[in-house]
Amino acid sequence: MQQASAQAAPRHVLTEDALPEHAPGYRNMRHLIELRWIAVLGQITTIATVTLGFGVQLPLPAMLQVLACLIAFNLFSHLRWQEDRKVTNRQIFLALLMDVATLTAQLYLSGGMSNPFVFLYLLQVILSAVLLAPKTTWLIVGIVAMCLSGLAVFAQPLAVPLDYARGMGSLYVQGILISVTLNAILLAVFITRISRNLRAGDAQLAALRQRAAEEEHIIRMGLLASGAAHELGTPLSTLAVILGDWRRMPEFSRNPELLAEIGEMQTQLMRCKSIVSGILMSAGEARGEASARTSINFFLDKLVAEWRASRNIDTFEYENRIERDVAVVSDSTFKQMIWNVLDNALEASPHWVGLVATEKDGTLTLEVTDRGPGFAPAMLANFGTPYQSTKGRPGGGLGLFLVVNVARTLGGTVDARNPPEGGAAVRVQLPLSAIAFEIGEDDVG
């Protein structure tokens, strides 16, 4: 294998869902843009109906200019929020302020307080109460109150008879009915959508808090493991010296059975020392180690060979179906993760374990199967959480928990199922880019 100074690192792509504090705001801004298009359509319909159907004279040039400004603003908003999805409270406030301003301008030109559509101010106030922080919500309320006062003082009333006594035959009553109904429908539709966005944002934040708690748990376990590895180093070295002395003692060297047992003890001791070294390497405490460049096929084949040689298993079926060999960095953490999955399968099914490796579109898939009793429904429902185990011993159930979190750190996923034919299957999917070898300036050969 070739030595290199460069080391692969996981690549994390930030998506909208990865930013829960911004994603709900972005979706809410999209809803405001949709609502504004509805307002544009409604204004066009209302102006056409009032002027053509009822013969009411309106200042059409001025109203159409306001409508053009609203359309231009909405087109700008649509293009603006396609490029940047980080929406703040201030930006939503400005968008609602624009809606209040255009509504005020149209009402001023079409009757002021005598216009039945003055009730649309309630839509703006309720939306601000749902979308904005308390301070900016009260600011919208104050602005709406000033707009209403200004309309009452300066706007000219509509030249429409306020004949309430006619009931549904009154044009003013019909306008109020349309305005209130429209308010109710828009509020029901958009408040439902906005509430769904807010609940989704809360769920994402809860998931992030849970992940932070799990990672803190892993850190504590890592510190304990690192400390234990340091403490075990001295007694393991002492045992190695003692076993070496025993091999040379006449009492043991002349007894083949005892000599074979000492050899087995030395083998297991070397395995223990290798585990301790792996823990320290994962903790970043290995000295004089460089990242080893290898290929994914060689890495997996060697990983499987080492695991098979150090475990007592009747049948182990390994299929490497990866056709496109890719240069990767030999990652001890990834290796230990796969060993954990294999060890769990071996404990459930001591006589048979299977491993199939495939690659498609840059994603490595490793599926480990066994012929054991399978996962209990409760374990499948809580797969990947700590202390979910059927072994009945304190502290059990951490193996798959660590596997899930290591895979997640590398940008991958882990899922489990019980196949129809029996047993259990655990599938690890990982982007090859997470462990891919990247050529650096200092690479040799």
VEXTOR-125967 format. One record per residue (C-alpha): residue number from 1; residue in one letter; x, y, z. Coordinates in nm, 4 decimals, decimal comma. Layout:
REM residues N
(site NUM a (X Y Z))
...
This chain:
REM residues 445
(site 1 m (0,0000 0,0000 0,0000))
(site 2 q (0,1095 0,3514 -0,0752))
(site 3 q (0,1523 0,6075 0,1998))
(site 4 a (0,0042 0,9532 0,1624))
(site 5 s (-0,0154 1,2650 0,3697))
(site 6 a (-0,3657 1,3595 0,2633))
(site 7 q (-0,6651 1,2249 0,4515))
(site 8 a (-1,0196 1,2026 0,3294))
(site 9 a (-1,2842 1,3937 0,5188))
(site 10 p (-1,6625 1,3613 0,5143))
(site 11 r (-1,8396 1,6001 0,2832))
(site 12 h (-2,1567 1,7488 0,4208))
(site 13 v (-2,4028 1,9200 0,1889))
(site 14 l (-2,6342 2,1707 0,3539))
(site 15 t (-2,9880 2,1367 0,2311))
(site 16 e (-3,3032 2,3174 0,3211))
(site 17 d (-3,3902 2,0396 0,5635))
(site 18 a (-3,0509 2,0692 0,7252))
(site 19 l (-3,1321 2,4250 0,8335))
(site 20 p (-3,4458 2,3870 1,0449))
(site 21 e (-3,4244 2,7428 1,1759))
(site 22 h (-3,4441 2,8774 0,8185))
(site 23 a (-3,6499 2,6201 0,6267))
(site 24 p (-3,9885 2,7065 0,7888))
(site 25 g (-3,9253 3,0779 0,7245))
(site 26 y (-3,8461 3,0045 0,3598))
(site 27 r (-4,1605 2,7982 0,3148))
(site 28 n (-4,3683 3,0660 0,4877))
(site 29 m (-4,2248 3,3271 0,2509))
(site 30 r (-4,3295 3,1054 -0,0391))
(site 31 h (-4,6817 3,0972 0,1040))
(site 32 l (-4,6846 3,4782 0,1227))
(site 33 i (-4,5810 3,4933 -0,2433))
(site 34 e (-4,8678 3,2571 -0,3351))
(site 35 l (-5,1086 3,4655 -0,1278))
(site 36 r (-4,9917 3,7806 -0,3065))
(site 37 w (-5,0670 3,6235 -0,6467))
(site 38 i (-5,4150 3,5453 -0,5176))
(site 39 a (-5,4449 3,9101 -0,4107))
(site 40 v (-5,3418 4,0237 -0,7599))
(site 41 l (-5,6019 3,7980 -0,9218))
(site 42 g (-5,8642 3,9097 -0,6700))
(site 43 q (-5,7956 4,2785 -0,7316))
(site 44 i (-5,8190 4,2365 -1,1087))
(site 45 t (-6,1461 4,0437 -1,0733))
(site 46 t (-6,2936 4,2933 -0,8270))
(site 47 i (-6,1995 4,6024 -1,0297))
(site 48 a (-6,3401 4,4477 -1,3483))
(site 49 t (-6,6640 4,3372 -1,1770))
(site 50 v (-6,7270 4,6706 -1,0021))
(site 51 t (-6,6538 4,8893 -1,3050))
(site 52 l (-6,8064 4,6742 -1,5791))
(site 53 g (-7,0788 4,4939 -1,3878))
(site 54 f (-7,2042 4,7606 -1,1513))
(site 55 g (-7,0908 5,0756 -1,3306))
(site 56 v (-6,9006 5,2142 -1,0328))
(site 57 q (-6,6464 5,4747 -1,1387))
(site 58 l (-6,2947 5,4070 -1,0023))
(site 59 p (-5,9594 5,5801 -1,0671))
(site 60 l (-5,8415 5,2952 -1,2877))
(site 61 p (-5,4997 5,4378 -1,3951))
(site 62 a (-5,3886 5,4908 -1,0360))
(site 63 m (-5,5240 5,1538 -0,9159))
(site 64 l (-5,3588 4,9719 -1,2067))
(site 65 q (-5,0280 5,1410 -1,1218))
(site 66 v (-5,0526 5,0091 -0,7630))
(site 67 l (-5,1384 4,6672 -0,9036))
(site 68 a (-4,8348 4,6796 -1,1349))
(site 69 c (-4,6114 4,7645 -0,8387))
(site 70 l (-4,7509 4,4649 -0,6470))
(site 71 i (-4,6875 4,2338 -0,9436))
(site 72 a (-4,3317 4,3655 -0,9842))
(site 73 f (-4,2618 4,3193 -0,6130))
(site 74 n (-4,3939 3,9634 -0,6204))
(site 75 l (-4,1852 3,8747 -0,9268))
(site 76 f (-3,8794 4,0137 -0,7518))
(site 77 s (-3,9642 3,8136 -0,4378))
(site 78 h (-4,0080 3,4959 -0,6414))
(site 79 l (-3,6645 3,5351 -0,8026))
(site 80 r (-3,5019 3,6562 -0,4810))
(site 81 w (-3,6049 3,3559 -0,2717))
(site 82 q (-3,5042 3,1041 -0,5341))
(site 83 e (-3,1383 3,2001 -0,4833))
(site 84 d (-3,1316 3,2543 -0,1054))
(site 85 r (-3,3383 3,0370 0,1275))
(site 86 k (-3,2399 3,2032 0,4539))
(site 87 v (-3,5443 3,4068 0,5564))
(site 88 t (-3,5348 3,6218 0,8686))
(site 89 n (-3,8084 3,7792 1,0798))
(site 90 r (-3,7155 4,1224 0,9393))
(site 91 q (-3,7620 4,0073 0,5800))
(site 92 i (-4,1054 3,8576 0,6494))
(site 93 f (-4,1975 4,1823 0,8278))
(site 94 l (-4,0987 4,3870 0,5217))
(site 95 a (-4,3001 4,1561 0,2943))
(site 96 l (-4,6111 4,1959 0,5123))
(site 97 l (-4,5486 4,5699 0,5294))
(site 98 m (-4,5542 4,5824 0,1485))
(site 99 d (-4,8862 4,3965 0,1480))
(site 100 v (-5,0321 4,6419 0,4005))
(site 101 a (-4,9055 4,9374 0,1933))
(site 102 t (-5,0585 4,8146 -0,1344))
(site 103 l (-5,3874 4,7281 0,0363))
(site 104 t (-5,3975 5,0765 0,1905))
(site 105 a (-5,3271 5,2416 -0,1453))
(site 106 q (-5,6032 5,0451 -0,3188))
(site 107 l (-5,8523 5,1166 -0,0403))
(site 108 y (-5,7638 5,4880 -0,0480))
(site 109 l (-5,8400 5,4956 -0,4212))
(site 110 s (-6,1635 5,2971 -0,3872))
(site 111 g (-6,3635 5,4380 -0,0980))
(site 112 g (-6,1476 5,4051 0,2131))
(site 113 m (-6,3442 5,2857 0,5151))
(site 114 s (-6,6610 5,2526 0,3090))
(site 115 n (-6,4970 4,9779 0,0983))
(site 116 p (-6,6122 4,6352 0,2284))
(site 117 f (-6,2662 4,4913 0,1570))
(site 118 v (-6,1260 4,6930 0,4473))
(site 119 f (-6,1688 4,3705 0,6469))
(site 120 l (-5,8652 4,2303 0,4598))
(site 121 y (-5,6526 4,4159 0,7153))
(site 122 l (-5,7465 4,1375 0,9578))
(site 123 l (-5,5725 3,8872 0,7284))
(site 124 q (-5,2486 4,0853 0,7504))
(site 125 v (-5,2705 4,1186 1,1281))
(site 126 i (-5,3399 3,7481 1,1825))
(site 127 l (-5,0593 3,6437 0,9477))
(site 128 s (-4,8178 3,8726 1,1313))
(site 129 a (-4,9258 3,7242 1,4655))
(site 130 v (-4,8441 3,3757 1,3347))
(site 131 l (-4,5253 3,4543 1,1408))
(site 132 l (-4,3517 3,7367 1,3264))
(site 133 a (-4,1880 3,7924 1,6607))
(site 134 p (-4,4111 3,9665 1,9203))
(site 135 k (-4,2453 4,3091 1,8822))
(site 136 t (-4,2837 4,3222 1,5043))
(site 137 t (-4,6377 4,1840 1,5309))
(site 138 w (-4,7403 4,4778 1,7490))
(site 139 l (-4,5638 4,7064 1,5057))
(site 140 i (-4,7845 4,5732 1,2241))
(site 141 v (-5,0891 4,6230 1,4453))
(site 142 g (-4,9886 4,9860 1,5043))
(site 143 i (-4,9269 5,0462 1,1338))
(site 144 v (-5,2655 4,8959 1,0419))
(site 145 a (-5,4362 5,1166 1,3017))
(site 146 m (-5,2684 5,4266 1,1548))
(site 147 c (-5,3663 5,3216 0,8019))
(site 148 l (-5,7282 5,2813 0,9093))
(site 149 s (-5,7214 5,6235 1,0772))
(site 150 g (-5,5715 5,7794 0,7644))
(site 151 l (-5,8364 5,6203 0,5439))
(site 152 a (-6,1111 5,7457 0,7739))
(site 153 v (-5,9760 6,1021 0,7552))
(site 154 f (-5,8476 6,1406 0,3990))
(site 155 a (-6,0177 5,8839 0,1713))
(site 156 q (-6,3318 5,9713 -0,0245))
(site 157 p (-6,6207 5,7272 0,0339))
(site 158 l (-6,7576 5,5161 -0,2492))
(site 159 a (-7,0504 5,6520 -0,4496))
(site 160 v (-7,2553 5,3483 -0,3507))
(site 161 p (-7,5762 5,3671 -0,1430))
(site 162 l (-7,5358 5,2131 0,2035))
(site 163 d (-7,8782 5,0479 0,1883))
(site 164 y (-7,8363 4,7876 0,4614))
(site 165 a (-8,2124 4,7412 0,4885))
(site 166 r (-8,2203 4,5589 0,1530))
(site 167 g (-8,0250 4,2684 0,3052))
(site 168 m (-7,8649 4,0498 0,0394))
(site 169 g (-7,9902 4,2876 -0,2249))
(site 170 s (-7,7566 4,5578 -0,0943))
(site 171 l (-7,4318 4,5925 -0,2897))
(site 172 y (-7,2500 4,6913 0,0300))
(site 173 v (-7,3770 4,3838 0,2171))
(site 174 q (-7,2704 4,1647 -0,0733))
(site 175 g (-6,9248 4,3199 -0,0612))
(site 176 i (-6,8957 4,2546 0,3132))
(site 177 l (-7,0087 3,8940 0,2637))
(site 178 i (-6,7487 3,8380 -0,0099))
(site 179 s (-6,4765 4,0086 0,1948))
(site 180 v (-6,5402 3,8120 0,5150))
(site 181 t (-6,5773 3,4810 0,3288))
(site 182 l (-6,2554 3,5441 0,1389))
(site 183 n (-6,0795 3,6280 0,4654))
(site 184 a (-6,2029 3,3061 0,6263))
(site 185 i (-6,0997 3,0866 0,3328))
(site 186 l (-5,7521 3,2375 0,3001))
(site 187 l (-5,6915 3,2167 0,6736))
(site 188 a (-5,8074 2,8553 0,6899))
(site 189 v (-5,5835 2,7515 0,3985))
(site 190 f (-5,2683 2,9474 0,4741))
(site 191 i (-5,2731 2,9287 0,8540))
(site 192 t (-5,3015 2,5500 0,8207))
(site 193 r (-4,9990 2,5445 0,5891))
(site 194 i (-4,7984 2,7812 0,8077))
(site 195 s (-4,8798 2,5817 1,1210))
(site 196 r (-4,7621 2,2672 0,9422))
(site 197 n (-4,4346 2,4432 0,8576))
(site 198 l (-4,3862 2,5520 1,2175))
(site 199 r (-4,4525 2,1997 1,3452))
(site 200 a (-4,2041 2,0622 1,0921))
(site 201 g (-3,9456 2,3143 1,2118))
(site 202 d (-4,0050 2,2144 1,5743))
(site 203 a (-3,9670 1,8483 1,4801))
(site 204 q (-3,6355 1,9201 1,3045))
(site 205 l (-3,5063 2,1140 1,6040))
(site 206 a (-3,6090 1,8281 1,8325))
(site 207 a (-3,4240 1,5847 1,6072))
(site 208 l (-3,1118 1,8044 1,6203))
(site 209 r (-3,1317 1,8210 2,0005))
(site 210 q (-3,1638 1,4425 2,0119))
(site 211 r (-2,8653 1,4062 1,7802))
(site 212 a (-2,6610 1,6472 1,9955))
(site 213 a (-2,7475 1,4428 2,3043))
(site 214 e (-2,6451 1,1209 2,1295))
(site 215 e (-2,3177 1,2720 2,0119))
(site 216 e (-2,2459 1,3946 2,3653))
(site 217 h (-2,3120 1,0399 2,4832))
(site 218 i (-2,0672 0,9098 2,2250))
(site 219 i (-1,8040 1,1623 2,3343))
(site 220 r (-1,8360 1,0479 2,6945))
(site 221 m (-1,8021 0,6852 2,5896))
(site 222 g (-1,5042 0,7757 2,3717))
(site 223 l (-1,3307 0,9454 2,6643))
(site 224 l (-1,3974 0,6450 2,8859))
(site 225 a (-1,2712 0,4070 2,6151))
(site 226 s (-0,9593 0,6163 2,5592))
(site 227 g (-0,8867 0,6247 2,9313))
(site 228 a (-0,9439 0,2503 2,9609))
(site 229 a (-0,7113 0,1894 2,6655))
(site 230 h (-0,4353 0,3866 2,8390))
(site 231 e (-0,4861 0,1918 3,1601))
(site 232 l (-0,4893 -0,1452 2,9804))
(site 233 g (-0,1649 -0,0772 2,7953))
(site 234 t (0,0624 -0,1491 3,0937))
(site 235 p (-0,0964 -0,4784 3,2135))
(site 236 l (-0,1152 -0,6083 2,8563))
(site 237 s (0,2541 -0,5395 2,8056))
(site 238 t (0,3300 -0,7134 3,1347))
(site 239 l (0,1285 -1,0181 3,0309))
(site 240 a (0,3123 -1,0291 2,6971))
(site 241 v (0,6473 -1,0364 2,8774))
(site 242 i (0,5293 -1,3099 3,1172))
(site 243 l (0,3966 -1,5285 2,8348))
(site 244 g (0,7231 -1,4846 2,6457))
(site 245 d (0,9155 -1,5988 2,9541))
(site 246 w (0,6844 -1,8985 2,9982))
(site 247 r (0,7531 -2,0174 2,6435))
(site 248 r (1,1235 -2,0380 2,7252))
(site 249 m (1,0795 -2,2158 3,0595))
(site 250 p (1,1643 -2,5912 3,0456))
(site 251 e (0,8405 -2,6856 3,2254))
(site 252 f (0,6371 -2,5426 2,9362))
(site 253 s (0,8678 -2,5906 2,6376))
(site 254 r (0,8698 -2,9702 2,6953))
(site 255 n (0,4873 -2,9863 2,7145))
(site 256 p (0,3304 -2,9438 2,3662))
(site 257 e (-0,0223 -2,8945 2,5041))
(site 258 l (0,0808 -2,6180 2,7422))
(site 259 l (0,2961 -2,4612 2,4706))
(site 260 a (-0,0038 -2,4562 2,2326))
(site 261 e (-0,2205 -2,2944 2,5000))
(site 262 i (0,0458 -2,0298 2,5608))
(site 263 g (0,0528 -1,9620 2,1867))
(site 264 e (-0,3246 -1,9198 2,1848))
(site 265 m (-0,2990 -1,6855 2,4842))
(site 266 q (-0,0363 -1,4791 2,3032))
(site 267 t (-0,2606 -1,4599 1,9930))
(site 268 q (-0,5535 -1,3354 2,1969))
(site 269 l (-0,3259 -1,0948 2,3809))
(site 270 m (-0,2061 -0,9501 2,0504))
(site 271 r (-0,5702 -0,9088 1,9502))
(site 272 c (-0,6362 -0,7181 2,2732))
(site 273 k (-0,3371 -0,4930 2,2068))
(site 274 s (-0,4601 -0,4356 1,8515))
(site 275 i (-0,8013 -0,3312 1,9858))
(site 276 v (-0,6384 -0,0913 2,2320))
(site 277 s (-0,4265 0,0571 1,9531))
(site 278 g (-0,7372 0,0991 1,7399))
(site 279 i (-0,9138 0,2863 2,0221))
(site 280 l (-0,6182 0,5202 2,0665))
(site 281 m (-0,5906 0,5708 1,6897))
(site 282 s (-0,9599 0,6609 1,6702))
(site 283 a (-0,9041 0,9057 1,9556))
(site 284 g (-0,6233 1,0692 1,7560))
(site 285 e (-0,3458 0,9505 1,9851))
(site 286 a (-0,1558 0,7157 1,7526))
(site 287 r (0,2040 0,8211 1,7003))
(site 288 g (0,3880 0,8222 1,3690))
(site 289 e (0,0880 0,6912 1,1741))
(site 290 a (0,0091 0,8111 0,8210))
(site 291 s (-0,3136 0,7539 0,6352))
(site 292 a (-0,2837 0,4516 0,4082))
(site 293 r (-0,4088 0,4718 0,0520))
(site 294 t (-0,5858 0,1612 -0,0670))
(site 295 s (-0,8819 0,0627 -0,2842))
(site 296 i (-1,2342 -0,0113 -0,1722))
(site 297 n (-1,2161 -0,3757 -0,2844))
(site 298 f (-0,8805 -0,4387 -0,1169))
(site 299 f (-0,9982 -0,2582 0,1976))
(site 300 l (-1,3170 -0,4650 0,2257))
(site 301 d (-1,1469 -0,7947 0,1399))
(site 302 k (-0,8790 -0,7359 0,4026))
(site 303 l (-1,1366 -0,6211 0,6587))
(site 304 v (-1,3386 -0,9386 0,6043))
(site 305 a (-1,0314 -1,1633 0,6138))
(site 306 e (-0,9165 -1,0171 0,9456))
(site 307 w (-1,2621 -1,0511 1,0966))
(site 308 r (-1,3037 -1,4092 0,9766))
(site 309 a (-0,9603 -1,5093 1,1103))
(site 310 s (-1,0280 -1,3694 1,4588))
(site 311 r (-1,3792 -1,5140 1,5053))
(site 312 n (-1,5028 -1,8670 1,5518))
(site 313 i (-1,7774 -1,9119 1,2931))
(site 314 d (-1,8957 -2,2180 1,0993))
(site 315 t (-1,9991 -2,0495 0,7735))
(site 316 f (-1,9311 -1,6950 0,6592))
(site 317 e (-2,0502 -1,6044 0,3082))
(site 318 y (-1,8936 -1,2910 0,1646))
(site 319 e (-1,9797 -1,1516 -0,1794))
(site 320 n (-1,7987 -0,8503 -0,3177))
(site 321 r (-2,0017 -0,7322 -0,6164))
(site 322 i (-1,8244 -0,3975 -0,6539))
(site 323 e (-1,7109 -0,3646 -1,0159))
(site 324 r (-1,5699 -0,0103 -1,0061))
(site 325 d (-1,2681 -0,0096 -0,7749))
(site 326 v (-1,2124 0,3304 -0,6147))
(site 327 a (-0,9107 0,4655 -0,4276))
(site 328 v (-1,0010 0,5201 -0,0614))
(site 329 v (-0,8291 0,5951 0,2669))
(site 330 s (-0,8033 0,3034 0,5086))
(site 331 d (-1,0326 0,4247 0,7867))
(site 332 s (-1,0120 0,2430 1,1207))
(site 333 t (-1,3419 0,3923 1,2395))
(site 334 f (-1,5246 0,2624 0,9327))
(site 335 k (-1,3576 -0,0752 0,9765))
(site 336 q (-1,4659 -0,0980 1,3399))
(site 337 m (-1,8190 0,0036 1,2422))
(site 338 i (-1,8497 -0,2914 0,9995))
(site 339 w (-1,6949 -0,5246 1,2561))
(site 340 n (-1,9612 -0,4173 1,5073))
(site 341 v (-2,2377 -0,5092 1,2626))
(site 342 l (-2,0735 -0,8454 1,1902))
(site 343 d (-2,0206 -0,9139 1,5623))
(site 344 n (-2,3881 -0,8453 1,6351))
(site 345 a (-2,4883 -1,0836 1,3576))
(site 346 l (-2,2458 -1,3478 1,4892))
(site 347 e (-2,3900 -1,3290 1,8413))
(site 348 a (-2,7420 -1,3798 1,7036))
(site 349 s (-2,6374 -1,6504 1,4548))
(site 350 p (-2,3112 -1,8292 1,5531))
(site 351 h (-2,3321 -2,0793 1,2649))
(site 352 w (-2,3961 -1,8530 0,9631))
(site 353 v (-2,3381 -1,4866 0,8709))
(site 354 g (-2,3492 -1,3267 0,5275))
(site 355 l (-2,2085 -1,0020 0,3885))
(site 356 v (-2,2805 -0,8563 0,0425))
(site 357 a (-2,1005 -0,5446 -0,0820))
(site 358 t (-2,2351 -0,3450 -0,3787))
(site 359 e (-2,1799 -0,0001 -0,5278))
(site 360 k (-2,4161 0,2121 -0,7373))
(site 361 d (-2,3989 0,5798 -0,8318))
(site 362 g (-2,1194 0,6497 -0,5836))
(site 363 t (-2,3004 0,4876 -0,2887))
(site 364 l (-2,1450 0,1891 -0,1117))
(site 365 t (-2,3974 -0,0587 0,0277))
(site 366 l (-2,3023 -0,3289 0,2766))
(site 367 e (-2,5758 -0,5707 0,3843))
(site 368 v (-2,5082 -0,8101 0,6723))
(site 369 t (-2,7569 -1,0943 0,7202))
(site 370 d (-2,7889 -1,3741 0,9736))
(site 371 r (-3,0146 -1,6700 1,0498))
(site 372 g (-3,0926 -1,5775 1,4063))
(site 373 p (-3,4292 -1,4931 1,5662))
(site 374 g (-3,4426 -1,1482 1,4031))
(site 375 f (-3,5122 -0,8107 1,5599))
(site 376 a (-3,7984 -0,7659 1,8023))
(site 377 p (-4,0606 -0,5109 1,6846))
(site 378 a (-3,9636 -0,2738 1,9663))
(site 379 m (-3,5978 -0,2849 1,8598))
(site 380 l (-3,6865 -0,2113 1,4979))
(site 381 a (-3,9029 0,0809 1,6096))
(site 382 n (-3,6159 0,2245 1,8167))
(site 383 f (-3,3288 0,1124 1,5954))
(site 384 g (-3,0139 0,3160 1,6486))
(site 385 t (-3,0966 0,4337 2,0017))
(site 386 p (-2,8677 0,3299 2,2888))
(site 387 y (-2,9339 0,0374 2,5215))
(site 388 q (-3,1699 -0,1438 2,2836))
(site 389 s (-3,0573 -0,5031 2,3258))
(site 390 t (-3,1901 -0,8562 2,3740))
(site 391 k (-2,8747 -0,9704 2,5512))
(site 392 g (-3,0030 -0,8722 2,8940))
(site 393 r (-2,6764 -0,7374 3,0275))
(site 394 p (-2,6120 -0,3883 3,1680))
(site 395 g (-2,4753 -0,1465 2,9093))
(site 396 g (-2,5768 -0,3674 2,6175))
(site 397 g (-2,7143 -0,2306 2,2940))
(site 398 l (-2,4372 0,0200 2,2238))
(site 399 g (-2,2872 -0,1567 1,9221))
(site 400 l (-2,5563 -0,0685 1,6679))
(site 401 f (-2,6003 0,2737 1,8312))
(site 402 l (-2,2352 0,3497 1,7542))
(site 403 v (-2,2720 0,2056 1,4032))
(site 404 v (-2,5657 0,4365 1,3263))
(site 405 n (-2,3842 0,7444 1,4544))
(site 406 v (-2,0571 0,6683 1,2747))
(site 407 a (-2,2467 0,6155 0,9492))
(site 408 r (-2,4383 0,9383 1,0031))
(site 409 t (-2,1131 1,1255 1,0665))
(site 410 l (-1,9816 0,9950 0,7343))
(site 411 g (-2,3008 1,1058 0,5573))
(site 412 g (-2,4528 0,7582 0,5359))
(site 413 t (-2,7490 0,5674 0,6758))
(site 414 v (-2,8146 0,2385 0,8552))
(site 415 d (-3,1432 0,0483 0,8525))
(site 416 a (-3,2549 -0,2904 0,9779))
(site 417 r (-3,5275 -0,5346 0,8825))
(site 418 n (-3,6417 -0,8917 0,9291))
(site 419 p (-3,6420 -1,0658 0,5876))
(site 420 p (-3,9426 -1,2879 0,5041))
(site 421 e (-3,7174 -1,5954 0,4942))
(site 422 g (-3,6125 -1,5363 0,8565))
(site 423 g (-3,3151 -1,3933 1,0409))
(site 424 a (-3,2163 -1,0291 1,0384))
(site 425 a (-3,0539 -0,7912 0,7910))
(site 426 v (-2,8667 -0,4678 0,8591))
(site 427 r (-2,7862 -0,2457 0,5625))
(site 428 v (-2,5199 0,0249 0,5746))
(site 429 q (-2,5204 0,2830 0,2940))
(site 430 l (-2,2329 0,5266 0,2671))
(site 431 p (-2,1242 0,7747 -0,0009))
(site 432 l (-1,7831 0,6653 -0,1273))
(site 433 s (-1,6798 1,0298 -0,1239))
(site 434 a (-1,6754 1,0104 0,2577))
(site 435 i (-1,3715 0,7799 0,2518))
(site 436 a (-1,2439 0,8529 -0,0990))
(site 437 f (-0,8748 0,9286 -0,1399))
(site 438 e (-0,8159 1,2797 -0,2703))
(site 439 i (-0,4833 1,3540 -0,4363))
(site 440 g (-0,2936 1,6291 -0,2597))
(site 441 e (0,0200 1,8217 -0,3397))
(site 442 d (0,2327 1,6126 -0,1041))
(site 443 d (0,1207 1,2700 -0,2286))
(site 444 v (0,4055 1,0397 -0,3198))
(site 445 g (0,4018 0,8063 -0,6159))
